[in-house]
């Protein structure tokens, strides 16, 4: 079993730094079966912080399995209206939101039609991105290990041995082994914000990614700003949306993406595993999507609406973080995307673009990150005048 002190330390980090829960706030927790201990610890700390109420929602992927197996084809993308209404109400009430990541039951959807799996995007919702862009909630996501997830990450180990190792790794990448984890994260977020500021100052017109299987150019919007995952709500509450976080990111021009890209890590999305992703872009649109496993799931997601096959995010990750050096595939987007530079199909972030450019950002019901960076992938900034400026080489900043 995980060390109770570790669970308590993670709960304190999530509540006090990640979501930065304020006295009198309603706190929502999104959890899954098998994550009860951290759920309860977070509730304890939230009430200690004088939360007004802690509201829990639990998503069981086995109910998704039943739906994919048996539901009528034309109902698979149906979402009851009260689910979206609840998300919007969370924003209206200026709640703090905490979500636990990591696949609680990673094998639940194995053997199912990947196209049908891609039709059901729950627990994600279209309204979730609306609330994020409105900056109406202070929120964070944090990994919560389970035995099945641990056995997926460490196939040579079983049961409690695998779980214990995964908890140790999560504690390490969340800096819980520091004397003062909150201070350690404050220092790291300062570093990431400095990197973001340098990128914003350069005002690159585009980025080029070059490496094995990858030759991709991504145009940037005029007035784009780079951010670290230290954000501020419309009401001025500073929070860290991802814990751990090692990225800087912005919203690209959805009409100026061209070339080919190969994912450097697997993707676990909507409960399905997608491996060996290969995508070709023309005029901003993903015109070819292939994969060694799960291609139909990604193709279905990318066909969900007009913006689903275009990019809404580009993020850069250096080699100074704690996740990459572990050389481990975690099969969890929160961890894997903070080990490698990545892009996201779907909705863009309004807060990364000046008001004049907001109408140009991509619009979609989805936002799906997949990893394209490694020490073998060079990232170059392209200026409007055509100058090529090295940005990342061997995972190290060049600017």
C-alpha positions in Angstrom: 0.0 0.0 0.0 1.2 3.6 -0.6 2.7 5.4 2.3 0.0 7.5 4.0 2.5 10.3 4.4 3.1 10.4 0.6 -0.7 10.5 0.0 -1.0 13.3 2.5 1.9 15.3 1.0 0.4 14.9 -2.5 -3.0 16.0 -1.3 -1.5 19.1 0.3 0.4 20.0 -2.9 -2.7 19.5 -5.0 -5.0 21.6 -2.8 -2.6 24.4 -1.7 -0.5 24.9 -4.9 -2.2 23.0 -7.8 -5.8 24.2 -7.4 -4.9 26.8 -4.7 -8.3 26.3 -3.0 -9.6 29.4 -1.4 -11.7 29.7 1.8 -15.4 29.5 1.0 -14.9 27.8 -2.4 -16.8 24.7 -3.6 -14.3 22.0 -4.7 -15.1 19.4 -7.3 -13.1 16.2 -7.5 -13.1 14.0 -10.6 -12.0 10.4 -9.6 -12.3 6.8 -10.5 -12.7 3.5 -8.7 -9.4 2.5 -7.0 -8.4 6.1 -6.3 -10.3 6.4 -3.0 -7.4 7.1 -0.7 -6.1 10.2 -2.5 -9.7 11.3 -3.0 -10.4 11.3 0.7 -7.0 12.9 1.5 -7.7 15.7 -0.9 -11.2 16.2 0.7 -9.5 16.4 4.1 -7.1 19.1 3.1 -9.7 21.0 1.1 -11.9 21.3 4.2 -8.9 22.2 6.3 -8.5 25.1 3.8 -12.0 26.1 4.7 -13.7 24.8 1.5 -17.4 25.4 1.5 -18.2 22.0 0.0 -16.3 19.1 -1.6 -18.3 17.5 -4.5 -17.2 14.1 -5.9 -17.9 12.6 -9.3 -16.6 9.1 -10.2 -16.2 7.8 -13.7 -16.1 4.1 -14.3 -14.6 3.1 -17.6 -16.3 -0.3 -17.5 -19.6 1.5 -18.1 -18.0 3.0 -21.2 -17.1 -0.6 -22.2 -20.7 -1.6 -21.9 -21.8 1.3 -24.0 -19.3 0.6 -26.7 -20.2 -3.0 -26.8 -24.0 -2.7 -26.8 -25.3 0.8 -27.5 -26.8 1.7 -30.9 -24.3 3.3 -33.3 -26.1 6.6 -33.5 -26.1 7.1 -29.8 -22.4 6.7 -29.0 -21.6 10.4 -29.1 -24.7 11.4 -27.1 -24.0 13.3 -23.9 -26.9 13.9 -21.5 -27.4 17.7 -21.3 -27.1 17.8 -17.5 -23.4 16.7 -17.7 -22.4 19.7 -19.8 -24.7 21.9 -17.7 -23.0 20.8 -14.5 -19.6 21.7 -16.0 -20.9 25.2 -16.9 -22.4 25.5 -13.4 -19.0 24.7 -11.9 -17.6 27.7 -13.8 -20.5 30.0 -12.8 -20.0 29.2 -9.2 -16.2 29.9 -9.5 -15.4 26.4 -8.1 -11.9 24.9 -7.6 -11.5 21.7 -9.8 -9.3 18.8 -9.1 -9.0 15.8 -11.4 -7.0 12.6 -11.0 -5.2 11.1 -14.0 -3.8 7.7 -14.8 -5.8 4.9 -16.3 -7.5 3.1 -13.5 -8.5 0.2 -15.7 -6.2 0.3 -18.8 -7.4 -2.9 -20.3 -11.1 -2.3 -20.0 -11.6 -1.4 -23.7 -9.2 -3.9 -25.2 -10.7 -5.9 -28.1 -13.5 -3.4 -28.8 -14.0 -1.7 -32.2 -11.6 1.3 -32.1 -13.9 3.4 -34.2 -16.8 3.0 -31.8 -14.4 3.7 -28.9 -13.5 7.0 -30.5 -17.2 8.1 -30.8 -17.5 8.4 -27.0 -15.3 11.1 -25.6 -16.6 11.0 -22.0 -15.5 11.9 -19.4 -14.2 14.9 -21.5 -16.9 17.4 -22.5 -17.1 20.3 -24.9 -18.1 22.5 -22.0 -14.9 21.7 -20.2 -12.8 23.7 -22.7 -15.4 26.6 -22.5 -14.8 26.8 -18.8 -11.0 26.6 -19.2 -11.0 29.4 -21.7 -13.3 31.5 -19.6 -10.7 31.2 -16.8 -13.6 30.9 -14.3 -12.1 28.1 -12.2 -8.8 27.4 -10.5 -8.0 23.8 -11.4 -5.4 21.1 -11.5 -4.8 17.5 -12.6 -2.5 15.1 -10.7 -1.7 11.4 -11.3 -3.1 8.9 -8.9 -1.6 5.4 -9.1 -3.6 2.2 -9.2 -2.5 -1.4 -9.3 -3.7 -2.0 -12.9 -2.0 1.2 -14.1 1.2 0.3 -12.3 1.3 -3.2 -13.9 0.9 -1.6 -17.3 3.9 0.7 -16.7 6.0 -2.0 -15.1 5.0 -5.3 -16.8 7.8 -7.3 -15.1 6.3 -6.4 -11.7 3.0 -7.4 -10.2 0.5 -6.1 -7.7 1.7 -4.2 -4.7 5.4 -4.2 -5.9 4.4 -2.4 -9.1 2.1 0.0 -7.2 4.8 0.9 -4.7 7.3 1.7 -7.5 4.7 3.8 -9.4 4.0 5.8 -6.2 7.7 6.4 -5.7 8.0 7.7 -9.2 5.0 9.9 -8.9 6.3 11.3 -5.6 9.6 12.0 -7.3 8.2 13.8 -10.3 5.9 15.8 -8.1 8.9 16.8 -6.0 7.5 15.3 -2.8 11.0 14.2 -1.9 12.0 17.9 -1.5 12.1 19.4 2.0 9.5 21.9 0.9 7.6 20.7 -2.2 5.6 23.9 -2.6 8.8 26.0 -2.6 10.5 23.6 -5.0 7.5 23.9 -7.4 7.5 27.7 -7.1 11.2 27.7 -8.2 10.5 25.4 -11.1 7.5 27.4 -12.3 9.7 30.5 -12.2 12.2 28.8 -14.5 9.4 27.7 -16.9 7.9 31.2 -17.0 11.3 32.6 -17.8 11.6 30.1 -20.8 8.1 31.1 -21.9 9.1 34.8 -21.8 12.2 34.2 -23.9 10.1 32.5 -26.6 7.4 35.2 -26.5 10.1 37.9 -26.9 11.5 36.2 -30.0 8.1 36.5 -31.8 8.7 33.5 -34.0 6.5 33.1 -37.1 6.7 29.3 -37.0 8.4 26.3 -35.5 10.0 23.4 -37.3 10.4 19.9 -35.8 12.9 17.6 -37.5 13.8 14.1 -36.4 13.2 10.4 -37.2 9.9 10.3 -39.1 9.3 14.0 -38.4 9.6 17.0 -40.7 6.8 19.4 -39.5 6.4 23.1 -39.7 3.8 24.8 -37.4 2.8 28.4 -38.0 2.2 30.6 -35.0 -0.4 33.3 -34.7 0.6 37.0 -34.6 0.5 38.1 -31.0 0.9 34.6 -29.6 2.2 34.4 -26.0 4.0 31.4 -24.5 2.9 30.2 -21.1 4.0 27.9 -18.4 1.4 25.9 -16.4 1.0 28.7 -13.9 -2.2 30.4 -14.7 -4.5 33.0 -13.2 -8.3 32.9 -13.1 -10.4 35.9 -14.2 -10.7 36.6 -10.4 -7.0 36.6 -9.9 -6.4 33.1 -8.3 -3.0 31.8 -9.4 -2.9 28.0 -9.8 -0.9 25.2 -11.5 -3.2 23.3 -13.9 -0.8 20.4 -14.2 1.2 18.7 -11.4 3.8 17.7 -12.4 4.4 20.2 -15.2 7.5 20.8 -17.3 6.1 22.5 -20.4 5.8 25.8 -22.0 3.0 26.1 -24.6 1.0 28.4 -27.0 -1.8 28.2 -29.5 -0.6 27.8 -33.2 -2.2 29.0 -36.4 -4.6 26.2 -37.3 -4.2 26.9 -41.0 -0.4 26.8 -41.2 0.7 23.3 -40.3 2.4 21.3 -43.0 4.5 18.1 -43.1 4.7 14.8 -41.3 5.2 13.9 -37.7 5.7 10.6 -35.8 4.7 10.3 -32.1 7.6 9.5 -29.8 5.4 8.0 -27.1 2.1 6.0 -27.0 -1.2 7.9 -26.3 -3.9 6.7 -23.9 -7.1 8.6 -24.7 -10.8 7.9 -24.0 -9.7 4.7 -22.4 -7.9 3.4 -25.5 -4.2 2.8 -26.2 -2.9 4.3 -29.5 0.7 3.4 -30.4 3.0 4.4 -33.3 1.0 7.5 -34.4 2.0 9.0 -37.7 0.2 12.1 -39.1 0.6 14.1 -42.3 -0.7 17.7 -42.3 -1.5 19.9 -45.3 -2.8 23.5 -45.0 -3.2 23.0 -41.3 -5.3 19.8 -41.5 -4.4 16.3 -40.6 -5.0 14.6 -44.0 -3.5 11.2 -43.1 -3.6 9.5 -39.7 -2.0 6.1 -39.1 -0.8 4.1 -36.1 0.5 0.7 -35.3 -2.5 0.3 -32.9 -5.7 2.2 -32.4 -5.6 4.3 -35.6 -9.3 4.2 -36.1 -9.9 5.6 -32.6 -7.7 8.6 -33.4 -9.2 9.0 -36.9 -12.7 9.0 -35.4 -11.8 11.6 -32.8 -10.2 13.8 -35.5 -13.4 13.6 -37.6 -15.6 14.7 -34.7 -16.0 18.3 -36.0 -14.4 20.8 -38.4 -11.6 21.7 -36.0 -10.8 18.3 -34.7 -8.2 17.6 -37.4 -6.4 20.9 -36.8 -4.0 21.9 -34.0 -4.9 23.8 -30.9 -1.6 23.6 -29.0 2.1 23.3 -29.4 4.2 22.7 -26.3 8.0 22.5 -25.8 9.7 20.5 -23.0 13.4 20.6 -22.1 15.4 17.9 -20.5 15.7 19.6 -17.2 12.5 18.2 -15.7 12.1 15.1 -13.6 9.9 13.0 -15.9 12.0 12.6 -19.0 15.2 11.3 -17.3 13.2 8.4 -15.9 12.9 7.0 -19.5 9.5 5.5 -18.7 6.3 5.5 -20.7 3.6 6.1 -18.2 0.6 5.7 -20.6 -0.8 8.9 -19.0 -1.0 12.1 -21.0 -0.3 14.3 -17.9 3.0 12.6 -17.3 4.1 11.7 -20.8 3.3 15.2 -22.3 5.6 16.7 -19.6 8.4 14.4 -20.6 8.4 15.4 -24.3 7.4 18.3 -26.6 3.9 17.7 -27.9 1.0 19.0 -30.1 -2.7 18.8 -29.6 -5.5 18.2 -32.0 -8.6 20.3 -31.4 -9.5 23.3 -29.3 -7.0 26.1 -28.8 -6.4 28.3 -25.7 -7.8 31.9 -25.9 -5.6 33.2 -23.1 -2.4 32.6 -25.2 -3.4 35.0 -28.0 -3.9 38.8 -28.1 -7.5 39.9 -28.4 -7.0 40.7 -32.1 -6.1 37.1 -32.8 -8.7 35.3 -30.7 -11.0 34.7 -33.7 -8.2 32.8 -35.4 -7.7 30.0 -32.8 -9.0 26.6 -33.5 -12.4 25.6 -32.3 -13.3 22.0 -31.5 -15.1 19.7 -29.0 -11.8 17.8 -28.4 -8.3 18.6 -27.2 -6.0 15.6 -27.6 -2.2 15.9 -26.9 0.3 13.5 -28.3 4.0 13.5 -27.8 6.4 14.3 -30.7 9.6 15.4 -29.0 12.8 13.6 -27.9 16.5 14.3 -27.7 16.6 13.2 -31.4 14.0 15.9 -32.5 15.4 19.3 -33.2 13.2 22.3 -32.8 13.9 25.5 -34.8 12.2 28.9 -34.6 11.5 30.6 -37.9 11.3 34.4 -38.1 9.0 36.3 -40.4 12.2 37.3 -42.3 13.2 33.7 -42.9 15.9 33.4 -40.2 16.2 29.9 -38.6 17.0 30.0 -34.9 17.9 26.9 -32.9 15.4 26.5 -30.0 15.9 22.9 -28.7 18.8 20.7 -29.5 19.3 17.3 -27.7 16.5 18.5 -25.4 18.4 21.6 -24.2 17.3 25.2 -24.7 19.4 27.2 -27.3 17.8 30.6 -26.5 
